[in-house]
Structures are given as C-alpha cells and as structure tokens.
C-alpha cells in the first residue's frame, strides 16, 4: 500500500482522509448545510443545547428577537440515530446533485434555498411544523426527481422505480416507520412542485420567461465580475512579441 492511499489520497489531495475529501468535494451550500446538521445533533446529544432552543416560533423570533431560529429549524433532524443518518444521506445526496447541476456559481441554488425556506417559514405556524429540515429536504428531492424522469433507483435493494416516484416512496416509508402522516414532507413536495413548474414548465409555455430565476443583484453577490477579454488578448499578444524566439 502506497503513502497516498494510507493518507486517503488516491484521487484526492495528499494528506486528506476519505471523509475529509468527501466533505470538501461537496458544493459550498450543501457542504455547510450538512456540517451544520451534524454539528447541531452532536450539540444536542452532548446536552450543550436543547431542541427547545432550535425550533421555529413566530413569537420567539419576532417578539423575543431570537433570530437564530430562522436557521436552526432547518438544520435539526433529531438526536444521533439511524433516522438522522437516513436524513443526512438524502440531504447531502440530492442537495449536492441539484447544486452541481445549477452551475459553477452558487447563485441559482442559494436562491432556490431562499425561496423554499421563506415559503416554509410562512407555512410553519399554520401547519404547526416547528422543525422544517425534512420539508426543505423533501422539496429538493422532489425537484431533482422531476428533472431526472428516466433515472432508475433502488430503495433498500428491494424496490426498483424511476426517479419521479422517489418522494412518494420516501413518504410511504416515513408513514410506515413513524405511523403518522408526514405532513412536513407533503408540504415540501408542494413547495418543490411550485418551483419546478415555474422553472422547468412555465418557461416553455411563455416564451422562455423564468419568474423564479435569481435577480441580477443576487447573482452579483456570488458571481465574480467578468474579465475584460479584449484587454487580456492584447496583453497576451504583447507578451508573445516580447518573448525571445525559440529555435
């Protein structure tokens, strides 16, 4: 066994262990959402914080000024357990696939997250959903499944189906596992369907108009200013002319 493999190298950077390499290979939004999810569950497991400090409450946020709840409601999936591993797997897998397909800039995917989290926060008091991580994850799973209709999946090695059925398979599994209707996942599917319709269906019916695309000011936050290609070409020509001829 060579040194690269011992250090988790292989195809990655020297000195990185496989888990570290897997973490840094994730796109930025998915990476920090996954990290925050695991860290929050560890803090709860160690009794450093409690779930009562994390859930979303309109009164706690806007009357008591506990603004951190706007974020923590999306990163707590429960204490360390098999159920948490299940959620983290689907979160990082389908969030990563969606973010990678949205391009090199995180502008589009972060705008999707902002849309979904804002809608879910508005629906939370009406539907009594204090924790919204599962709903947000379900939104992303639904959008990915609709954009990949031909992809074949296997659930627990027993059930083979195409991607559009994935959200319904997961909801059925949740119903069997917990014995209650997964209203958070249903809500997430509805939010995801609205995004999918206006991003993938609506443009083809209305001359390419995309009402849910990020505005220009949002893109400028994440995207670097375009370089002056004309000036760059002139600089390259000057450098080539000044260089000594090689024979």
SEKOL-665237 format. One record per residue (C-alpha): residue number from 1; y, z, x. Coordinates in nm, 3 decimals. Example, Ala and Ser with C-alpha at 12.3 -4.5 7.8 and 13.67 -1.06 7.14 Angstrom:
2
pt k:1	y:-0.450	z:0.780	x:1.230
pt k:2	y:-0.106	z:0.714	x:1.367
END
This chain:
247
pt k:1	y:0.000	z:0.000	x:0.000
pt k:2	y:0.335	z:-0.102	x:0.149
pt k:3	y:0.652	z:0.107	x:0.157
pt k:4	y:0.828	z:-0.093	x:-0.117
pt k:5	y:0.552	z:-0.016	x:-0.368
pt k:6	y:0.547	z:0.350	x:-0.268
pt k:7	y:0.919	z:0.370	x:-0.339
pt k:8	y:0.887	z:0.189	x:-0.670
pt k:9	y:1.024	z:-0.126	x:-0.510
pt k:10	y:0.809	z:-0.425	x:-0.592
pt k:11	y:1.062	z:-0.649	x:-0.762
pt k:12	y:1.341	z:-0.390	x:-0.773
pt k:13	y:1.577	z:-0.229	x:-0.530
pt k:14	y:1.434	z:-0.035	x:-0.237
pt k:15	y:1.441	z:0.339	x:-0.298
pt k:16	y:1.426	z:0.318	x:-0.678
pt k:17	y:1.135	z:0.474	x:-0.862
pt k:18	y:0.988	z:0.278	x:-1.159
pt k:19	y:1.160	z:0.500	x:-1.417
pt k:20	y:1.495	z:0.469	x:-1.240
pt k:21	y:1.452	z:0.093	x:-1.210
pt k:22	y:1.365	z:0.068	x:-1.581
pt k:23	y:1.675	z:0.271	x:-1.667
pt k:24	y:1.918	z:0.059	x:-1.464
pt k:25	y:1.767	z:-0.267	x:-1.587
pt k:26	y:1.881	z:-0.184	x:-1.940
pt k:27	y:2.218	z:-0.328	x:-2.051
pt k:28	y:2.503	z:-0.080	x:-2.045
pt k:29	y:2.528	z:0.016	x:-2.416
pt k:30	y:2.151	z:0.056	x:-2.459
pt k:31	y:2.126	z:0.246	x:-2.130
pt k:32	y:2.373	z:0.517	x:-2.221
pt k:33	y:2.260	z:0.545	x:-2.582
pt k:34	y:1.903	z:0.603	x:-2.462
pt k:35	y:2.019	z:0.851	x:-2.196
pt k:36	y:2.233	z:1.042	x:-2.447
pt k:37	y:1.942	z:1.058	x:-2.692
pt k:38	y:1.700	z:1.205	x:-2.437
pt k:39	y:1.963	z:1.442	x:-2.293
pt k:40	y:2.060	z:1.574	x:-2.636
pt k:41	y:1.699	z:1.650	x:-2.728
pt k:42	y:1.648	z:1.827	x:-2.394
pt k:43	y:1.958	z:2.041	x:-2.451
pt k:44	y:1.833	z:2.138	x:-2.797
pt k:45	y:1.484	z:2.210	x:-2.663
pt k:46	y:1.635	z:2.440	x:-2.397
pt k:47	y:1.845	z:2.619	x:-2.665
pt k:48	y:2.169	z:2.524	x:-2.492
pt k:49	y:2.296	z:2.364	x:-2.812
pt k:50	y:2.164	z:2.361	x:-3.169
pt k:51	y:2.126	z:2.078	x:-3.424
pt k:52	y:2.390	z:2.254	x:-3.635
pt k:53	y:2.646	z:2.154	x:-3.371
pt k:54	y:2.545	z:1.788	x:-3.383
pt k:55	y:2.520	z:1.664	x:-3.742
pt k:56	y:2.800	z:1.472	x:-3.912
pt k:57	y:3.010	z:1.656	x:-4.171
pt k:58	y:3.336	z:1.515	x:-4.304
pt k:59	y:3.485	z:1.864	x:-4.333
pt k:60	y:3.372	z:1.969	x:-3.984
pt k:61	y:3.516	z:1.654	x:-3.825
pt k:62	y:3.844	z:1.606	x:-4.011
pt k:63	y:3.929	z:1.965	x:-4.112
pt k:64	y:3.790	z:2.164	x:-3.820
pt k:65	y:3.858	z:1.885	x:-3.565
pt k:66	y:3.501	z:1.875	x:-3.434
pt k:67	y:3.527	z:1.508	x:-3.341
pt k:68	y:3.222	z:1.505	x:-3.115
pt k:69	y:3.008	z:1.497	x:-3.430
pt k:70	y:3.112	z:1.133	x:-3.480
pt k:71	y:2.892	z:1.054	x:-3.178
pt k:72	y:2.626	z:1.323	x:-3.171
pt k:73	y:2.500	z:1.232	x:-3.517
pt k:74	y:2.376	z:0.903	x:-3.366
pt k:75	y:2.201	z:1.048	x:-3.060
pt k:76	y:1.989	z:1.329	x:-3.203
pt k:77	y:1.645	z:1.229	x:-3.333
pt k:78	y:1.484	z:1.571	x:-3.323
pt k:79	y:1.327	z:1.802	x:-3.061
pt k:80	y:1.089	z:1.682	x:-2.791
pt k:81	y:0.787	z:1.543	x:-2.973
pt k:82	y:0.575	z:1.235	x:-3.027
pt k:83	y:0.812	z:1.135	x:-3.307
pt k:84	y:1.105	z:1.141	x:-3.060
pt k:85	y:0.915	z:0.917	x:-2.815
pt k:86	y:0.846	z:0.678	x:-3.102
pt k:87	y:1.217	z:0.662	x:-3.189
pt k:88	y:1.328	z:0.624	x:-2.826
pt k:89	y:1.081	z:0.339	x:-2.773
pt k:90	y:1.207	z:0.138	x:-3.069
pt k:91	y:1.569	z:0.227	x:-2.997
pt k:92	y:1.570	z:0.105	x:-2.638
pt k:93	y:1.341	z:-0.193	x:-2.703
pt k:94	y:1.525	z:-0.361	x:-2.989
pt k:95	y:1.870	z:-0.244	x:-2.890
pt k:96	y:1.805	z:-0.393	x:-2.546
pt k:97	y:1.678	z:-0.723	x:-2.687
pt k:98	y:1.981	z:-0.756	x:-2.913
pt k:99	y:2.228	z:-0.663	x:-2.639
pt k:100	y:2.072	z:-0.904	x:-2.390
pt k:101	y:2.080	z:-1.188	x:-2.644
pt k:102	y:2.450	z:-1.125	x:-2.717
pt k:103	y:2.554	z:-1.249	x:-2.371
pt k:104	y:2.667	z:-1.101	x:-2.042
pt k:105	y:2.970	z:-0.926	x:-2.192
pt k:106	y:2.907	z:-0.611	x:-2.398
pt k:107	y:3.194	z:-0.704	x:-2.632
pt k:108	y:2.978	z:-0.852	x:-2.910
pt k:109	y:2.709	z:-0.585	x:-2.906
pt k:110	y:2.957	z:-0.297	x:-2.885
pt k:111	y:3.144	z:-0.447	x:-3.182
pt k:112	y:2.815	z:-0.454	x:-3.375
pt k:113	y:2.764	z:-0.085	x:-3.290
pt k:114	y:3.119	z:-0.004	x:-3.401
pt k:115	y:3.066	z:-0.186	x:-3.732
pt k:116	y:2.731	z:-0.020	x:-3.802
pt k:117	y:2.838	z:0.332	x:-3.705
pt k:118	y:3.159	z:0.307	x:-3.910
pt k:119	y:2.976	z:0.194	x:-4.224
pt k:120	y:2.707	z:0.459	x:-4.182
pt k:121	y:2.967	z:0.734	x:-4.135
pt k:122	y:3.130	z:0.627	x:-4.461
pt k:123	y:2.796	z:0.630	x:-4.645
pt k:124	y:2.672	z:0.957	x:-4.497
pt k:125	y:2.850	z:1.202	x:-4.734
pt k:126	y:2.747	z:1.002	x:-5.042
pt k:127	y:2.379	z:0.986	x:-4.941
pt k:128	y:2.351	z:1.330	x:-4.776
pt k:129	y:2.247	z:1.194	x:-4.437
pt k:130	y:2.368	z:1.438	x:-4.169
pt k:131	y:2.192	z:1.256	x:-3.882
pt k:132	y:2.241	z:0.880	x:-3.855
pt k:133	y:2.047	z:0.779	x:-3.544
pt k:134	y:1.747	z:0.647	x:-3.738
pt k:135	y:1.972	z:0.449	x:-3.971
pt k:136	y:2.155	z:0.287	x:-3.681
pt k:137	y:1.829	z:0.208	x:-3.503
pt k:138	y:1.692	z:0.053	x:-3.824
pt k:139	y:2.000	z:-0.171	x:-3.850
pt k:140	y:1.935	z:-0.311	x:-3.503
pt k:141	y:1.561	z:-0.357	x:-3.567
pt k:142	y:1.639	z:-0.546	x:-3.889
pt k:143	y:1.893	z:-0.780	x:-3.724
pt k:144	y:1.654	z:-0.858	x:-3.437
pt k:145	y:1.363	z:-0.919	x:-3.675
pt k:146	y:1.562	z:-1.168	x:-3.884
pt k:147	y:1.677	z:-1.357	x:-3.575
pt k:148	y:1.320	z:-1.391	x:-3.445
pt k:149	y:1.122	z:-1.501	x:-3.752
pt k:150	y:0.838	z:-1.666	x:-3.556
pt k:151	y:0.767	z:-1.374	x:-3.322
pt k:152	y:0.428	z:-1.216	x:-3.384
pt k:153	y:0.394	z:-0.840	x:-3.344
pt k:154	y:0.111	z:-0.591	x:-3.344
pt k:155	y:0.151	z:-0.238	x:-3.480
pt k:156	y:-0.074	z:0.021	x:-3.312
pt k:157	y:-0.314	z:-0.263	x:-3.232
pt k:158	y:-0.432	z:-0.270	x:-3.594
pt k:159	y:-0.185	z:-0.477	x:-3.792
pt k:160	y:-0.056	z:-0.820	x:-3.685
pt k:161	y:0.251	z:-0.964	x:-3.858
pt k:162	y:0.564	z:-1.168	x:-3.794
pt k:163	y:0.893	z:-1.003	x:-3.695
pt k:164	y:1.071	z:-1.012	x:-4.037
pt k:165	y:0.813	z:-0.764	x:-4.170
pt k:166	y:0.878	z:-0.511	x:-3.892
pt k:167	y:1.141	z:-0.297	x:-4.076
pt k:168	y:0.913	z:-0.267	x:-4.381
pt k:169	y:0.611	z:-0.177	x:-4.168
pt k:170	y:0.813	z:0.097	x:-3.998
pt k:171	y:0.941	z:0.231	x:-4.332
pt k:172	y:0.585	z:0.241	x:-4.469
pt k:173	y:0.467	z:0.423	x:-4.157
pt k:174	y:0.752	z:0.674	x:-4.192
pt k:175	y:0.667	z:0.728	x:-4.559
pt k:176	y:0.302	z:0.797	x:-4.474
pt k:177	y:0.391	z:1.020	x:-4.177
pt k:178	y:0.660	z:1.233	x:-4.344
pt k:179	y:0.573	z:1.199	x:-4.713
pt k:180	y:0.933	z:1.120	x:-4.817
pt k:181	y:1.121	z:0.800	x:-4.889
pt k:182	y:1.304	z:0.706	x:-4.564
pt k:183	y:1.649	z:0.661	x:-4.719
pt k:184	y:1.816	z:0.656	x:-4.378
pt k:185	y:1.605	z:0.357	x:-4.272
pt k:186	y:1.666	z:0.182	x:-4.604
pt k:187	y:2.039	z:0.237	x:-4.557
pt k:188	y:2.013	z:0.099	x:-4.204
pt k:189	y:1.839	z:-0.215	x:-4.331
pt k:190	y:2.118	z:-0.274	x:-4.585
pt k:191	y:2.387	z:-0.233	x:-4.319
pt k:192	y:2.193	z:-0.464	x:-4.087
pt k:193	y:2.150	z:-0.726	x:-4.358
pt k:194	y:2.525	z:-0.742	x:-4.423
pt k:195	y:2.584	z:-0.804	x:-4.051
pt k:196	y:2.304	z:-1.063	x:-4.033
pt k:197	y:2.434	z:-1.251	x:-4.338
pt k:198	y:2.795	z:-1.278	x:-4.219
pt k:199	y:2.697	z:-1.351	x:-3.857
pt k:200	y:2.400	z:-1.589	x:-3.899
pt k:201	y:2.401	z:-1.727	x:-4.256
pt k:202	y:2.764	z:-1.733	x:-4.371
pt k:203	y:2.899	z:-1.949	x:-4.082
pt k:204	y:2.669	z:-2.241	x:-4.167
pt k:205	y:2.797	z:-2.236	x:-4.527
pt k:206	y:3.169	z:-2.202	x:-4.446
pt k:207	y:3.250	z:-2.441	x:-4.161
pt k:208	y:3.149	z:-2.204	x:-3.883
pt k:209	y:3.370	z:-1.912	x:-3.988
pt k:210	y:3.238	z:-1.585	x:-3.847
pt k:211	y:3.422	z:-1.295	x:-4.016
pt k:212	y:3.237	z:-1.022	x:-3.826
pt k:213	y:3.292	z:-1.158	x:-3.475
pt k:214	y:3.489	z:-0.920	x:-3.249
pt k:215	y:3.866	z:-0.983	x:-3.246
pt k:216	y:4.034	z:-1.110	x:-2.929
pt k:217	y:4.187	z:-0.771	x:-2.843
pt k:218	y:3.837	z:-0.617	x:-2.845
pt k:219	y:3.697	z:-0.889	x:-2.621
pt k:220	y:3.979	z:-0.841	x:-2.371
pt k:221	y:3.871	z:-0.478	x:-2.326
pt k:222	y:3.529	z:-0.584	x:-2.196
pt k:223	y:3.575	z:-0.933	x:-2.058
pt k:224	y:3.742	z:-1.000	x:-1.724
pt k:225	y:4.039	z:-1.232	x:-1.716
pt k:226	y:3.931	z:-1.592	x:-1.647
pt k:227	y:3.982	z:-1.702	x:-1.290
pt k:228	y:4.212	z:-1.991	x:-1.205
pt k:229	y:3.952	z:-2.257	x:-1.124
pt k:230	y:4.216	z:-2.508	x:-1.016
pt k:231	y:4.359	z:-2.276	x:-0.754
pt k:232	y:4.009	z:-2.188	x:-0.640
pt k:233	y:3.922	z:-2.557	x:-0.586
pt k:234	y:4.241	z:-2.613	x:-0.383
pt k:235	y:4.161	z:-2.310	x:-0.165
pt k:236	y:3.809	z:-2.444	x:-0.107
pt k:237	y:3.944	z:-2.786	x:-0.003
pt k:238	y:4.192	z:-2.628	x:0.241
pt k:239	y:3.916	z:-2.412	x:0.390
pt k:240	y:3.687	z:-2.714	x:0.427
pt k:241	y:3.960	z:-2.918	x:0.600
pt k:242	y:4.043	z:-2.634	x:0.840
pt k:243	y:3.681	z:-2.575	x:0.938
pt k:244	y:3.560	z:-2.747	x:1.258
pt k:245	y:3.331	z:-3.046	x:1.203
pt k:246	y:2.966	z:-2.971	x:1.280
pt k:247	y:2.762	z:-3.239	x:1.454
END
